Amino acid sequence: MADQEPVFQIQRVYLKEASLEQPNSPAILLEQEQPSVDIQLGVAAAPVAEGIFEVSVTATVHTKVGEKTVFLVEAKQAGIFEIRNLEEEQMAQIMGIACPQIVYPYLRGNVADLVQRAGFPPVHLSEINFQAMFEQQRAEAAGAPAGTLAQ
C-alpha cells in the first residue's frame, strides 16, 4: 500500500434531497413582523464501493414568526468521491473537511434558489470553516469540553 499513489477524485456532485414547506401560507405571508431564522448543518460520509464514498452536507432552514412557521427548507447535497491509498487519519480529514468544502457551495446555491422560487427573499447560507467544525466534532467525540479543540 505504501508504494501506491494516493487517489482523490470527484466522481459526481448532486442534489440528493430537497423539500420546502409553507404550512401557514397564505396567512403568514401577511405578517409584518420580521421572521427568526434557524439554520442547522450536518455532514455525513458513507462507503459506496471499494474506494468510493458518498459525502453529504445537509442544511435545515426554519423561519418562524412567533411560533408559526413561515417556511421550512431541508436540502441534502452530496458528492461521490474516489479516495484510495490514504492513511486512516488522512481519510477522515478528506471526508470531514475537503469533501464538504467541495459540496457546500452547490448546497448554498440550491437553498437560495429554492427559497427564492417559493416567493421569499433568498437565504444565503454563510461560509463554513469545515476544518474547525471537524476539529470540534473530534474534540466532542474525545470527551473534551465544548469549545476546546483537541491538540
C-alpha positions as CSV (number, residue, x, y, z in Angstrom):
1,M,0.0,0.0,0.0
2,A,2.9,2.4,0.7
3,D,4.1,2.2,-2.9
4,Q,0.7,3.1,-4.3
5,E,-0.1,6.7,-5.1
6,P,-2.9,8.4,-3.2
7,V,-6.1,9.0,-5.2
8,F,-8.7,11.7,-4.6
9,Q,-11.1,12.4,-7.4
10,I,-14.6,13.9,-7.6
11,Q,-16.9,11.5,-9.4
12,R,-20.1,13.5,-9.2
13,V,-21.9,16.2,-7.2
14,Y,-25.7,16.1,-7.0
15,L,-28.7,17.3,-5.1
16,K,-29.8,14.2,-3.2
17,E,-32.9,15.6,-1.4
18,A,-34.8,18.9,-1.1
19,S,-38.1,19.8,0.5
20,L,-39.9,23.1,1.2
21,E,-42.9,23.5,3.4
22,Q,-45.1,26.6,3.9
23,P,-47.7,25.2,6.4
24,N,-49.2,28.5,7.4
25,S,-49.5,30.1,3.9
26,P,-51.1,32.3,2.8
27,A,-52.0,34.0,6.1
28,I,-48.4,34.0,7.4
29,L,-47.3,36.0,4.3
30,L,-49.4,38.9,5.6
31,E,-47.4,39.2,8.8
32,Q,-45.4,42.4,9.2
33,E,-43.1,41.0,11.9
34,Q,-39.5,40.0,10.9
35,P,-39.2,36.2,11.0
36,S,-36.5,34.5,13.0
37,V,-34.2,32.1,11.1
38,D,-32.7,28.9,12.5
39,I,-30.1,27.1,10.3
40,Q,-28.7,23.7,11.1
41,L,-26.0,21.9,9.2
42,G,-24.8,18.3,9.2
43,V,-22.1,16.3,7.4
44,A,-22.2,12.6,6.7
45,A,-20.0,10.1,4.9
46,A,-20.6,6.6,3.8
47,P,-18.8,4.0,1.7
48,V,-20.5,3.2,-1.6
49,A,-18.0,0.6,-3.0
50,E,-14.3,-0.2,-2.6
51,G,-12.5,3.2,-2.5
52,I,-15.7,5.1,-3.4
53,F,-17.5,7.3,-0.8
54,E,-20.6,9.5,-0.7
55,V,-20.2,12.6,1.4
56,S,-23.3,14.8,2.0
57,V,-24.0,18.1,3.6
58,T,-27.5,18.7,4.9
59,A,-29.0,22.1,5.7
60,T,-32.2,22.8,7.5
61,V,-33.5,26.3,7.4
62,H,-36.5,27.0,9.6
63,T,-38.1,30.5,9.6
64,K,-40.8,31.5,12.1
65,V,-42.9,34.4,13.1
66,G,-43.6,33.9,16.8
67,E,-44.4,30.2,17.0
68,K,-45.7,29.9,13.4
69,T,-43.6,28.5,10.7
70,V,-43.1,30.8,7.7
71,F,-41.2,28.1,5.7
72,L,-39.0,25.1,6.4
73,V,-36.4,24.0,3.8
74,E,-34.4,20.9,4.1
75,A,-31.8,20.1,1.4
76,K,-29.0,17.5,1.1
77,Q,-26.2,18.0,-1.4
78,A,-24.0,15.0,-1.9
79,G,-20.9,14.0,-3.8
80,I,-19.3,10.8,-4.8
81,F,-15.6,10.7,-4.4
82,E,-12.9,8.2,-5.2
83,I,-10.4,8.1,-2.3
84,R,-7.7,5.4,-2.1
85,N,-4.3,4.7,-0.6
86,L,-4.5,7.2,2.3
87,E,-3.9,6.7,6.0
88,E,-7.0,6.5,8.2
89,E,-6.4,9.9,9.7
90,Q,-6.0,11.5,6.2
91,M,-9.2,9.7,5.1
92,A,-11.1,11.2,8.0
93,Q,-9.8,14.7,7.2
94,I,-10.6,14.4,3.5
95,M,-14.1,13.2,4.1
96,G,-14.7,15.6,7.0
97,I,-13.1,18.7,5.6
98,A,-12.2,18.6,1.8
99,C,-15.3,16.8,0.5
100,P,-17.8,19.0,2.4
101,Q,-15.9,22.1,1.1
102,I,-16.5,20.9,-2.4
103,V,-20.1,20.0,-2.0
104,Y,-21.2,23.0,0.2
105,P,-21.2,25.8,-2.5
106,Y,-23.7,23.7,-4.5
107,L,-25.9,23.4,-1.4
108,R,-25.8,27.1,-0.7
109,G,-26.9,27.8,-4.3
110,N,-29.7,25.3,-4.2
111,V,-31.1,26.5,-0.9
112,A,-31.1,30.2,-2.0
113,D,-32.8,29.2,-5.3
114,L,-35.4,27.0,-3.6
115,V,-36.3,29.8,-1.1
116,Q,-36.5,32.4,-3.8
117,R,-38.6,30.2,-6.1
118,A,-41.0,29.9,-3.1
119,G,-41.6,33.6,-3.2
120,F,-39.2,34.7,-0.4
121,P,-36.0,36.7,-0.4
122,P,-33.2,34.2,-0.8
123,V,-31.5,32.8,2.3
124,H,-27.7,32.9,1.8
125,L,-26.0,30.3,4.0
126,S,-22.8,31.7,5.4
127,E,-19.4,30.3,4.6
128,I,-18.4,27.4,6.8
129,N,-15.0,26.5,8.2
130,F,-15.2,22.8,7.8
131,Q,-11.8,22.3,9.4
132,A,-13.0,24.0,12.7
133,M,-16.3,22.0,12.5
134,F,-14.3,18.8,12.1
135,E,-11.9,19.6,14.9
136,Q,-14.8,20.5,17.2
137,Q,-16.6,17.2,16.4
138,R,-13.4,15.3,17.1
139,A,-12.9,17.1,20.5
140,E,-16.5,16.4,21.5
141,A,-16.1,12.7,20.5
142,A,-12.9,12.5,22.6
143,G,-14.9,13.9,25.6
144,A,-13.2,17.3,25.7
145,P,-15.3,20.2,27.0
146,A,-17.3,22.0,24.3
147,G,-15.4,25.0,22.9
148,T,-11.9,23.4,23.3
149,L,-10.0,21.7,20.5
150,A,-8.1,18.5,20.9
151,Q,-4.3,19.0,20.4
